[in-house]
Amino acid sequence: MIAKNMPKKISPTYQQKLFNDDQLGLPDHDKIVRWVDQNIRTNPLLILRALGIETGEASVESVWSRQRSYSYSHDDVFSSAIDAIASLGKPELPGPPPLKIFSVVWEPLVKNDRGTIMGAMDLRATIGMPTPRLDYDIKKVEIAKEKRRLLYESEISTWKPYYGRGVYIWEPKKNAEKILFDFGLSDELKNLPFVFKSDSLHFVSNVRWEFDGGDYDYDRIDLVVEAKTEIRSAGELMRQMNFYRDHLSRGTKCLVVAPAHAWRGDTKSILNEQRIHTLNYMSNG
């Protein structure tokens, strides 16, 4: 007969069956997680370097200057031609704004597709790297059918075919006045580059950088962190990290943080070869 007040046995999670994470209850474990948390919030470049992402002023500038395209058309070739012609007159890019920390979560739960809790990770975070958008104004001028051949024949030496798909880009030349005269274009279009497709000229002007600081203005870097006070074997740790990766969205980076003395033999090299990043606790990178 079972006693009524007998405590109910708690079934172990799948994670607990797969590997033993007995360091979770140790104060030193919390210190490592807290250290990572604080660095994500106050010194994210340290974390990005550990993830293999080049940092420092030059590299942040590089990410910042990797412009996002303004989609002018559903035609990819045409839209790319517009971007190419706009890039000819783009202004100097200002300095990048700070990185943005979207979230830092302790002990996020790992669930399967049915919502069953499989376990938990130590920490999960999302860091945003700012990316500007090159924007511009477009003025579309339709060309009468009888004049399209004249446009091709009279100025063919100035045309630059773009990917050979019936799209051409044209940069202002010394004979800009002749084109303006032949096709009755206004003076405001003088010296503006344009893209020609089908029956229209698409003039590009007021090229500028746009950055509103909204969530969509950042490239997101998702990462999960596993803190270790000691590492018994690379195999056991890899089993744990692969369990996490099986439940993570594609592109999420994994980082293991441990004291320098905890790394044994080739453990770091093995993890790095398996695309698991490593960082020494209390290091400067």
Long-range contacts (C-beta under 8 A, 24 or more apart in sequence): 13-117, 13-118, 13-119, 14-118, 14-119, 15-110, 15-118, 15-119, 15-120, 15-243, 16-119, 18-239, 18-240, 18-243, 19-236, 19-239, 19-240, 19-243, 21-240, 23-227, 23-228, 23-229, 23-230, 24-122, 26-229, 28-229, 29-122, 29-227, 29-228, 29-229, 32-227, 32-228, 32-229, 32-257, 32-258, 32-259, 32-281, 33-106, 33-122, 33-123, 33-225, 33-227, 35-257, 35-281, 35-282, 36-123, 36-225, 36-227, 36-255, 36-257, 37-104, 37-106, 37-123, 40-101, 40-104, 40-125, 40-127, 41-101, 41-104, 44-99, 44-101, 44-127, 45-99, 45-285, 46-279, 46-284, 46-285, 47-125, 47-127, 47-223, 47-255, 47-279, 48-127, 48-221, 49-285, 50-255, 50-277, 50-278, 50-279, 50-285, 51-221, 51-223, 51-253, 51-255, 51-277, 52-277, 53-221, 60-96, 60-99, 60-129, 61-95, 61-96, 63-96, 63-129, 63-130, 63-131, 63-219, 64-93, 64-95, 64-96, 64-129, 64-130, 64-131, 64-132, 65-93, 65-132, 66-131, 67-131, 67-132, 67-133, 67-134, 68-131, 68-132, 68-133, 68-134, 69-133, 69-134, 70-133, 70-134, 70-135, 70-136, 72-138, 72-202, 75-167, 77-162, 77-163, 77-165, 77-167, 78-167, 78-195, 78-197, 80-162, 80-163, 81-162, 81-163, 81-167, 81-168, 81-169, 81-195, 81-197, 82-136, 82-138, 82-195, 82-202, 82-204, 83-134, 84-162, 84-169, 85-169, 85-171, 85-193, 85-194, 85-195, 85-204, 86-134, 86-136, 86-204, 86-207, 87-134, 88-171, 88-193, 89-193, 89-204, 89-207, 90-134, 90-207, 90-209, 91-207, 91-208, 91-209, 93-132, 93-209, 94-209, 96-130, 97-130, 97-211, 97-213, 98-130, 99-127, 99-128, 99-129, 99-130, 100-127, 100-128, 100-130, 100-218, 101-125, 101-126, 101-127, 101-128, 102-126, 102-127, 102-128, 102-215, 102-218, 102-220, 108-224, 110-243, 110-244, 110-247, 111-247, 112-247, 118-243, 118-247, 119-243, 121-224, 121-225, 121-226, 121-244, 122-224, 122-225, 122-226, 122-227, 123-224, 123-225, 123-227, 124-222, 124-223, 124-224, 124-225, 125-222, 125-223, 125-225, 126-220, 126-221, 126-222, 126-223, 127-220, 127-221, 127-223, 128-215, 128-218, 128-219, 128-220, 128-221, 129-218, 129-219, 129-221, 130-211, 130-217, 130-218, 131-217, 131-218, 131-219, 132-209, 132-210, 132-211, 132-217, 133-209, 133-210, 133-211, 133-217, 134-207, 134-208, 134-209, 134-210, 135-207, 135-208, 135-209, 135-210, 136-204, 136-205, 136-206, 136-207, 136-208, 137-204, 137-205, 137-206, 138-202, 138-203, 138-204, 138-205, 139-189, 139-202, 139-203, 139-205, 140-200, 140-201, 140-202, 140-203, 141-183, 141-185, 141-189, 141-200, 141-201, 141-202, 141-203, 142-199, 142-200, 143-183, 143-199, 143-200, 143-201, 145-199, 147-182, 147-183, 148-199, 150-182, 151-182, 151-183, 151-196, 154-178, 154-182, 155-179, 159-196, 162-195, 166-197, 166-198, 167-195, 167-196, 167-197, 168-195, 168-196, 168-197, 169-193, 169-194, 169-195, 169-196, 170-194, 170-195, 170-196, 221-253, 222-248, 222-249, 222-251, 222-252, 222-253, 223-252, 223-253, 223-254, 223-255, 224-248, 224-252, 224-253, 224-254, 224-255, 225-255, 225-256, 225-257, 226-254, 226-255, 226-256, 226-257, 227-256, 227-257, 227-258, 227-281, 228-256, 228-257, 228-258, 228-262, 229-258, 229-259, 229-262, 230-258, 230-262, 231-258, 231-262, 231-263, 231-264, 231-267, 233-264, 233-267, 234-265, 234-266, 234-267, 234-270, 234-271, 237-267, 237-271, 238-270, 238-271, 238-274, 238-276, 241-271, 241-274, 241-276, 253-277, 255-279, 257-281
